Amino acid sequence: MLTLSNLHVSYDGSRILRDVSLEVPPGKVVCLMGRNGVGKTTTLKAITGLVRLDSGSIHLDGHPLESLRPDARARLGLGYVPQGRDIFPNLTVMENLRIGAIAQSRKLNGELDRVFQLFPVLREMTQRKGGVLSGGQQQQLAIGRALLTNPKVLLLDEPTEGIQPNIIDQIGETIKTLRDEGLGRSTPHDDPAREVADAIRAIRAEGRIGILLVEQYLDFCIDVGDRFYAMDRGAVVAQGPIRELTDEIVKKHLTV
């Protein structure tokens, strides 16, 4: 469980986050939504330790994170895929994948097969440089690399930005598969009936990894999410199960 309580963050005297509280339970996808500039990315950076808190607390499985450096937070179980992906363009796909485990002094025992099952295109491109991949392929590589750190909570910042709709669908199915991990099943990428069934099962299934998803693509959030938090002007202004994301909330806080 990732728990944020009453976070306040300021930049150069300007308050960016105002009393932000949220929870990411294991096996659930929590969507953090809002217009540009409302504090979504700052929230993720506060969780990872890339920005300093003015006040508030962050706990992962009961462990306080506020005083820890970003690398220590990662070792406790935070996986982070930032906006822009931040892959290493001059390393191969395989080198990019292995680097997360190397940073934690871990050996990979079957985890690569799991990543290749989720993102089959990466298996075909292991010796290609990351910089020559398409935007969608780089996003899959970034998520795969984060998964190889064995996270308890995965933070995804705008995973659909700049990629094609069919890749968006594949990433969505991967997120639902991760959410359904406890059932020991994977989701075929070309079976709509199974996709719907897995989405329904995943709502009630208890998986291993909680996911905090920052995303502006509304349909994607509705498809993969369990809960939502809507932000405006640095504060959480609405929250609840994804089925309670009403047209009124969307019009008031999410549409431009």
N, C-alpha and C positions, 0 to 999 in steps of 0.2 A: 504494500500500500504506500503510495506517495501522497503526502498530505502537506498542503500549503496553508498557512494560517496568518491572515492579516498582514500580507506583504506590502511594504511601502518602499519605493525606489525613486530616487531623484537623479537627474542629470543637470549639472551646472545650476543648481538651485530650483530647477523646474520639476515638479512632481510628475512622475511618469506612471507609477503604479500606486493605486490608492486602495489599501485594505483588501487585497486580493486573497481569497481563500478558495481552495478547490481540493478535490480528492480524485485519485486515479487508483481504483481497486485492481487487484490481479485479474487478468483475463478479460478486462473491459477496455473498450475504446472510448476515450473521452475527447470530445471535439471542442477546442477553444477557438471561438469564432468572433468575428468583428471586422469592421472596416480597416483600411490601412491606417497605421499610426495610433492605434488605440492601446497598444502595450502588449500584444500577443507574443511577439518575439522577445521583448524584454522579460516577459514572464519565464520563457524557456531559458534565457541567459541567466536569470536569477537562480533558477533551479540548478543549473550546471555550475554556478559559481563564476560566470564570466562577467557579471555585474554585482556590485555590492548592495546589500540590503541596508536601508535606513532602519527598518524594524520589521518584525515578523519572524516566523519560523518555518523551516522546511524539514520534514522527516521522511525517511525511507525505511519502511519496516521498523519504525520506532527509533531509528538512529537519527539524531540531529545532524543536519548537513551544513548549517550556516557557517561554522568555523573551518570547514574543510576546503582544501584546494580542489580545483576541477578534476585533477587526476585521481585524487582520493575518492571523490564522489563517483567517478566512473568505476573504480574498483569495487565499490559497494553495490553497484548494479544499475547505474544510469547509462543508457545508450542514447546518443544524440546525433541526429542527422540534420545539420543546419540548412537554412535556405541557401541555395547555391551549391549544395552537396559537398564541397571541399574534398573531392577525391584528389589523389596524387596523379597528375596528368602524365608524368614521365615514367611511372611505374606500370607494370602490366596489371591486368585484372586480377590474376592470382596473387601478385605481390600486394596489391591494395587490400585484397581480402585477408591475407595472412597478417597484415600489419597490426590489426586490432588485437589479435590474440598474442602476438609477439610483445606488444606494449604491456600486456598483463602477465607476461611470462607463462602463458598457457600453451599446451599442445592441443592441436585440433584432432578430435577422435570422432569422426563421422559428421561433425557440424557442417563441413563443406558440402557434403551430399545433401544435407537439408536445404542449404542455400540454393544449390543447383536445382533442387526439386521445386523450390518456390519461384526461382527465376531461371528457367531453362536456357535462356539466351546466353547467360554468363558462362555456362559450361562450354559453349562453342567459341568463346572469345578469351579464354584464360591467358593467352600469350599476347593479346593486343594491348597497346598502351591505353590507359584510361582516358587520355586526352583526345583520342580519335573516336570514342564512342558517341552515340547520339545522346541528347539530353535525357531521354527516357532510360537508356541503358546505363548512363551514369547514375541516375536516381536509384535504379535497381542495385547497382554496385554499392552505392553509399548505404542503402538499407541492409544489404547483405553483410557488409563490413561491420556495421553496428551490431547485427545479430551475433556475429562471431565473438563479441565481447561477453556473451552470455548475460544480457541485461535482465533485470527484474522489471524495469520500466523503460520503454522506448519513447523518446521525444522526437517527433517528426515536424519539421517546420516547412510548410507549403510543399508537400511532396509532389503535387500535380503541376507545379509552376512550369510553364513552358514546354510541356510534353503532350504527346498526341492522345486523343481520347481512348484508343485501344490500350495504350500503356497505362492510362489512368485506371481502366477497368482491371488490368492485371494486378496493379499495386493494391487496389481495393480488395481483390480476392485474397491476396497475400496477407493483408491486415486481418481479414476475417479468419484465415487459416491460423494465424498466430494466436488469435483470440480463442480459437477452438483447439489449441494445442493439447489440452488435457485429454481429448478424445483420441489422440494418436492418429488423426486423419489429416490428409492433405486435400486441397480443393482443386479439381481439374480446372484448367483455365478456359475450357471451351464447352462447358456444360451448364447452361442457364438454370436448369431445374435444380441441379446440385448447388449452384450458387445461392439460389433463394433458400433452399433447405438449410444450407450451412449458416446463412445469415440468421435464420430463425433459431437454430440450435445454439449458435454462438451467444445469443442473448442470455441463455440460461446456463451455458456450460462454463465451468470454472477452468480457465487456462493458466498458464505460467506467467505470461508477460502482460503487464498493463501498458497501454499506449495512450500518450497524450499527443493529440493531433491538432496542429495549427493549420487551418485550411479555409480558403474563401470559396472553394468550389462546392456550392450548397448540396447538389445532388450526391456528390461523393460522401459528404458527411452523413447525410441521411441514409445512404446505402450501408456504410460501415460502422456508424457510431452507435453507442449504447446510451451515452449521456452527452449533454452539451452545456457549455458555459459561454454566454455572450458577453463581450466586453464593449464598453464605450467610455472614452475619456479616462482610460486607465483603471476602470473599476468593473467588477462583475455586476451586470445589470439584469441578467436573467439566467436561469439554469433549470435543469430537469432532465428527464428521460428524452431521448431524441424524438420520440413520438409527440412530445409536447412542444416541439419547436413550431409555433404557430405562424401563420401569415402575418399576424400583427407584430410579432417579435422580429421576423425577417424584415418587414418594411421599416420598422422603427430603428433597428440597430445594425442590420446587415447589408441592406441595399444602398447603393450610392445615390 
